[in-house]
Structure formats: structure tokens, C-alpha cells
Amino acid sequence: NAGVTQTPKFQVLKTGQSMTLQCAQDMNHNSMYWYRQDPGMGLRLIYYSASEGTTDKGEVPNGYNVSRLNKREFSLRLESAAPSQTSVYFCASSAAGIKQETQYFGPGTRLLVL
Amino acid sequence: GESVGLHLPTLSVQEGDNSIINCAYSNSASDYFIWYKQESGKGPQFIIDIRSNMDKRQGQRVTVLLNKTVKHLSLQIAATQPGDSAVYFCAEISGATNKLIFGTGTLLAVQP
């Protein structure tokens, strides 16, 4: 099993450009999450999907949209990138939800917005 | 790289010593706590968790202690090894929000 995979690994964008970060898991998990991590800080939840067909806002959702394409895939979209969105983005998944199960993280996508 | 501007608390220990990493949480309603390990360039990795109805839980070489009175969580690593060098994050979940909130992290540096 590959676990949680993310693409791309690195990306440079200009302000105003759009892009989609892809995430997939092969563990048959119900719940998936998107976090961002800024230097010197812990992870902050952007959006999550408790199960296929549902999505909910996390702590810092502004400027982002998500799509739970199917049980395996959960994408994060930046419609108009801003320098404040420069960060490392992590996708995670868990079997049944945050409270009851361990979250497994992907390797991250490093995004630089100029 | 991603560590530019980083000012994490740092704990430096000798290989073979025991390490204690501390975490203060703010939400008295939090009822589930997790410790994660993050190595450079990688995503966080689950280490151990504890629920609020417990005050101690042991894993392999790691122990988590929870003191709800003072809202304090600690991670003890026995016989610290160079491979333990990483940033360690505590995280909490409140039953009200069901959202995982991460602390800022502690850098553990193991000296050979």
C-alpha cells in the first residue's frame, strides 16, 4: 500500500493563478483532510470530508475549495493564489473520523506563491 | 527551506538518555490528545494517543502523561536514539468541535 499520496511535490505560482492539489489514499478510509503548515507552526485544518459526498470547513478555509471526488480522492483548489497561501500542504486520512482513529499523513506539497 | 524563520522550542539530549517533551493545551473541553512526530521533509507520523479518562498510556519506548488539572500533556521517550530527532507536536480534539488542533511543536535534537 502506498498510503496517502500527494501531487505535485512542489509548485511555484504567480499571484492570481489557480491550481489544484491532488490527494489519494488506498487504505479504504472514510475521512480525509487538508492541512497547511507554516514555518514554526503546527498544522491547521483547512477542510475535511468525514465521508464520501460530504465536506466541511476547518479552521482556515478562506481562499480554498475542496472536492471529494470519490472515496479515494480529495482535492484542494486555490482559485486565485495569494502570497499568504505560501505554505506546505498536507493531506491526511482516517478510517472513521478524527476522534476515533489515527490520521495518516501524506508527504506534503510545498507551494510558493510569488 | 520550510524551516526559514522557525523558532521552535528545542530539546537537546544525549543518545541513550530519556527525553521529556511538554505541551500545554488551552481547551478544558478537549477530550482526546495525540502526539505526532515529524521528520524533516515528511508528513506527521502518529506516535501515541490518550483519552481524557486516562492519565497515562504507554507504548513502545514512549509514555504519554495527561494532567487535566493543569491542562498539561507530556511525551516521554526512553533511551532516546538518533532516529528520534524530529519535531514533535501535540494535538487535541474537543468533543464539541471534533476538530484536531495542533500545538506549535518542539524540536528534539539527539546528540550522539
Interface residues (C-beta under 8 A of the other chain):
Chain A: V4 Y33 Q37 P39 G40 M41 G42 L43 R44 L45 G58 E59 V88 F90 A92 G97 I98 K99 T102 Q103 Y104 F105 G106 P107 G108 R110
Chain B: E2 S3 V4 G5 L6 H7 L8 Y32 I34 G41 K42 G43 P44 Q45 F46 D49 F89 A91 I93 G95 N98 K99 L100 I101 F102 G103 T104 G105
